[in-house]
Every structure is written in structure tokens, then in C-alpha cells.
Amino acid sequence: MRPWKVATVLGLAGFVLVVLVPFWWIATMSFKTYEQIQFAQSIYIPRPFTWENYTGLWLETRFPLWLRNSVITAVVVTVITTVIACLSGYAVARLRFPGREAIATLILVLYLVPPALLFIPLYRVLAELGATNSLFALFLSYPTFTVPFCTWLLIGFFKALPTELEEAALVDGATRPQALVRVLLPLAAPGIVASAIFAFTLSWNEFLYALIFITDETATTVPVGLNLLIYGDVFHWGQLMAASVITTVPVVALYMFIHRWMVEGLAAGSVKG
């Protein structure tokens, strides 16, 4: 066997061990009984196979409500982020105004600021607006870390598009907003999808802001709600793993469905010609 084939096989084996085995472990744990988990029985394949963790999670806890809150938050934040990032990315990439390059750099720097440094001033602002302890707090706070990166990504993507297309639309009588909507946005679809998935994933998994800004259990999202399944030193591992499967599978399926656009968008967005 040639060396490059050996390296390929080893790389795939490492990928399976590092990435897929944890998913398999989580999935099998979610189908085990309490006794199997506590006494380490049927380690690799659950015997007997049970749905009690899923039914208990769905019927005995507020997980459906937490899941609904996470879906609403992720979708709303993704829409807000996509609209703002498209408009600001287009403005920085296409319009000519003083300090344009400095603003592009500042946008990336803002993304690098740790969210842990912002939650105190953000909480003060949200408290003054009366928006704490509700999903509106997340709608307003999550774009602070999703918009900068998505904007920076779309700046590179808009710069990679030929300027002749927009100029031709302007010559034919289209206004600049019309040229953006009818010409550039369809061509920028891969980059828009990539930025939208990025915003959705960050919003779906975010924990710190959801923990600090919301104390009402009915407005809690899944990452915070799962903490309520831990009582002192008692961990309901079966239900925790079932919740992990339920919240992970939709995101993984979404990535698999549009992975081609994701790759195209990230590759094009990295070109800043």
C-alpha cells in the first residue's frame, strides 16, 4: 500500500475515533435503562433497547418548551443577522466612503471580543429597556456576536463578485437597492447561507447570555434548561443524552443538506480581492 493511502486510512480512522465515536456513545446512552448506565452494562449496544429516556424527557420535563424557545431564538436571530450582515457587508464592499477599510477591520476585531466581557454592560442596557427575562433579551444580545463575523464573511464575498454585473444593472435603470436584491444577492447565496448557518449554530448552542439574562424557566433555552436535569450530584444521564441527540440531529442534518453551499460560501468569503 502506498504511503499516501496509508496516511488517508489513518486520517479517516482518527476522524472516526475523535468525531463519530462520541456521537455513537451519546446515542447508545440515550437508549439505555437507568441500570445499564449506572452499572456500565451493554456498553456498546443497549440491551434491552428502551425509549424511556425520550418519553420521560418529553413528558416529565419542560424540554418541549425549552426546545421551542431555542428554535424561536435561533430563527429570529438568524434572520436579524442575515439582514444586517447583507446590508453592512454590501455597503463596506461596494460603496466608497472614508474609513471603509478601517470599518472592515473593526468589524472583525469586534467579533474577537469575548462575549464574557460584554454581558455586564449588555445586562445594564437590557435592564434599562425592560427586556430582561424574556426571549427579547436574546434577540437583542445574540446579534452582538453573530453580526460581526457574518458581516466580515459577506464583505469578502461581495468583493469577489464582478462589479460589471452591478454596473450593468445600474446602466439599465435599476436603483442600487434593486441591483442588490435582483443581481448580487442571488449570486451571493452560498455566502449568505454560510453566514446564516453560522448564526443559527451560535444561537442554538449559546449558554452564557441565556443563563444570565433569563431566570424564568418558561423562557429558558435548551442549553440552560439541561442544567435543570442535574440535581446536586445526581445526573440523569439517560435524559441528558436523549436531549443531546434531539438537539444535535437537526443541526447535523441541516449541515449535511447544505454542506456544498457552506464550503462554497466559506471559500469565497475568504477571498478579499
N, C-alpha and C positions, 0 to 999 in steps of 0.2 A: 504493500500500500504506500502510495506517495505521501511525502511529508505534509503537503497541504491538505490531503484528505484526512490524515490523522489529526491535524490541527482542527479541521472542521468538525470531526466527530467529537473531539474533546471539548470544543467550544459548545456544541449542542448539548452534550452531557452536562456541562457546567450550567448551562441555561436551565435545563430541566431541574437540576438539583436546587438551584438558587431561586427560581421563579415559580415553577409549576408544582414542586413538592409541597411548599407551604399552602398553596391553594387546595391541593388534594387533602392535606391534613385538616384544613378548616372544614372542607366539605364532608369528610368522613366523620369528624367530630360532631357535626350538626345532626347526623342521623344515628347517633349512639344514645343508649339509655344512660341514666344517671350512674348506674352501677358500672357500666362499661367504662365510662370516663373516669370515675373515682378509683377503680381498681385496675386501670390500664388493660382492659380486656379487648379483644378484637381490634388490635392496634391499627392495622392497615385497611381492613374491610369490616364494617359494622355487622355483627351477627348477634342478635337479630336486628334487622333494619327497622327503624321506627321514625314516625313523623311527629312524635310527641313534642319535640323541641319547637317545631314550627307552629303547631297548633297552640301550644302554651304561650309562645311569643305573641301570636296574633290575637288570641282570645283573652289572655290573662294579664297582659300589659298594655301600655298605651303606644306600642310600637307603630300600629297603623297611623295614629295621629302624628307621631314623630316623622314617619316616612312621608306623610302628606306635607308637613311643614318643610322638610328638606327638598321635596320636589318643587313646591311653590317657590321657595327661596332660590334654588339653583336656576330655575327657568327665568324668573323675573330678573335676577342679577345678570344672567347671560344675555338677555335682551337689552338691558340697560348698557351693559359693557360693549356689546356689539355695535349698538347705535353710536355711542360716544366714540369708540375706537375708530370706527369707519370715518366719521366726520373729522376727528382730530388727525388721524393718520393721513387722510387726503389733504387736509389743509397744510400740514407740515411738508408733505412730499411734493405737492403741486403748486401751492401758492407761494409767492415771493414777498417776504416781509422781513424787516430787521430782526435779527436774533433767531432766525429759523433753525439753524443748526444747533444753537445753544439750547433751544427748547427741546429738540430731539434728544440731546444728551441728557437734559434734565429729566425727561420722561423715564429714561432707563434708570437713572440714579434713584428716582422715586420708587421704582419697583424693587430696588435693592434694599430699601429701608425696611428693617424687620417689623412685622406687624405688632410685636410685643412692645415696641416703643411708641405706638400710636394709640393704644386702646384707652389710655387715661385721657388725653385731650379729646378723643372721639367720644368717650362717655360723657364728658362735660358738655360737648356740643349737642349730643343726642338728648341729654337731660334737659338742656335749655329748650329744645324743640318739643319736648314731651313725647319723644319717640322711643324711649327705652321700654324694655319688657314687652316687645311685640316684634313681629316679623319685619316691620318697617325699619327697625334698627339695623337689621341685617341687609335690607335693601339699600340703605344709605351707606353702610360701612364697608360692605364687601367690595364695591367698586374701587375703593381706595387702593386695593392691591391687585385687582383684576384689570382695571383700565390701563395703568401704565405699561404693563408688558404687552397687552393686546394692541395698544396703540403703536408701540415700538415695532411690533411684528408687522403691522399693516403699513407702517411708513416704508419699510423695506420692500414690501410687496407692491405698493403703489409706485414706488420709484422704478421698479423693474418693468412696469407696463410701458409700452411705447407712447410717447407724448403725441405722436402723429394722430392716434385714434381720437384723442380728446380734441385736438385742434381741428380735425376734420368735422367732428360733430358741432363745434362752435361755428365753423365756417358755414355749415348747412343751416344755421339759425337756432341751434339748441342753446339754451342757457347753461351756465356752469352746473347748477343742480341737476338739470336734465341729462347732461353729459355724464355726470357722476352716476346717476341712477340707471341710465339705459346703456351706457357703454362700459364704464370702469367697474362697477360693482359686479356685473355678471362675469367679467374676466378675473376679478379678484375673489371669486367664490371659494377656491381652495384655501386662500389665506384667511378669509372670513370664517370658514368652517373650522380651521385650525385654532383660531383665536377664540371662537365660541366654545369649542370643546375644552380648551384650557380654562376658560372662565367657569364653565359648568363643573369641571372636576374640582377646581379650587373651592367653589362654593359648596359643592356636595360634601367635601371632606373637612371643611373648616371647623375648628373646635374652639379656639381661644375666644373670639368675639362672641360666638353663640353662647359660651359659658358665662361671660361677663355681662353682656348686655341684656340677657333674658333670664329671669328667675321663675317665670310662670311655666309650669310643666306642660301646659296645653300649647305653648308656643315653642317648645323645645324641639331642636332638630335631632336627627339620629345620632351623630357623634356624641352629643351631650347626653341624650336620653339613655344610651347604653350604659353610662355610669350608674344609672339608677337600678340596673340589674345586679350591681355589686353591693352587697350588704356587709359592711365591716370587712371581715376576712373570708366571706362566703362568696364564691364566684359561681354564677350559673353558666358554666362553660357551654353547655348544650345550646341554650338560648342565645348566648353571645355569638357562638359560631353560626347559628342559623341566621341571626341578624346580619352577620358579616357576609354570608352568602347572598342574602336577599339584596343587600345594598351594593354588592360588588358585581354580580352578574349583569345587571342592566348597563352599567358603565362599560364593562368589558365587551358586551355585545355591541354597544354603540361604537366603541373604538374599532372593533373588527369590521363593522359595517362600512365605516367611512375612513378606514386607515389609509387608503390611497390618497384621498384628499388631504389628510393630515400630513403625510410625507411631502406632497407637492407644496402645501402651504408653508410648512416649516422651512423647506429648502429654498423656496422663492423668497420668503421673508428674510432669509439670512443674507441675500444679495442687496447691497445698498449702493448700487451704482449711481 
